Amino acid sequence: MRRPTDRCHTATRSGFHPPHEQTVLPLWQADATQICIKIDRAALESELAQVLGRPVDKHIRFDLAMDLTSPAGARWLSTLCILLDTVDDPSSALNPALMSQIEHFERALISGLLLQQPHSLTSQLNAPPEASNPRALQSVLDHIESFPGAQYTIGDLAAIAASVHASFRTSSGSNSE
């Protein structure tokens, strides 16, 4: 059972509130700012599936507290601030390039969350790769060199590698390289 203090947030500690559980926020000072972000479950699971290279078979449950003073927490908060600044730009709705950038920042925020915040599938993320696949790695490197100005998330690169691996398995009738 979670204690109410598990959900205590400060300027240096953020938290997660699952949609199906009650959330109680402590008293805040009049000049305090709260930022609430709702991340679509399908987007979260899709990003994780890309990083893992396979479908996600259960819901992700995050630890409630996130330390925003750790290097990873500070990076995540910085990404959030950049996203918020970009969204707040009045010209963003009219500029297709900025809209593309916003989508990239959203995915980067989700990827950062999955990689830095402990959750129910963290052990799968931290597990060693099943097998080395030099062809897939070379394909990812070739893709990056072909599009040097493109923005990639870890999920994007994992999807490129998974696509090459799947193509190889299909064409060779093999289960591994």
Sequence and secondary structure as in RCSB ss.txt:
>XXXX:A:sequence
MRRPTDRCHTATRSGFHPPHEQTVLPLWQADATQICIKIDRAALESELAQVLGRPVDKHIRFDLAMDLTSPAGAR
WLSTLCILLDTVDDPSSALNPALMSQIEHFERALISGLLLQQPHSLTSQLNAPPEASNPRALQSVLDHIESFPGA
QYTIGDLAAIAASVHASFRTSSGSNSE
>XXXX:A:secstr
   GGGG  BTTEEE   TTS        TT         HHHHHHHHHHHHTS   S   B SEEETTSHHHHH
HHHHHHHHHHHHH TTGGG HHHHHHHHHHHHHHHHHHHHHS BTTHHHHHS  SS  HHHHHHHHHHHHHSTT 
   HHHHHHHHHHHHHHHHHHHT S  
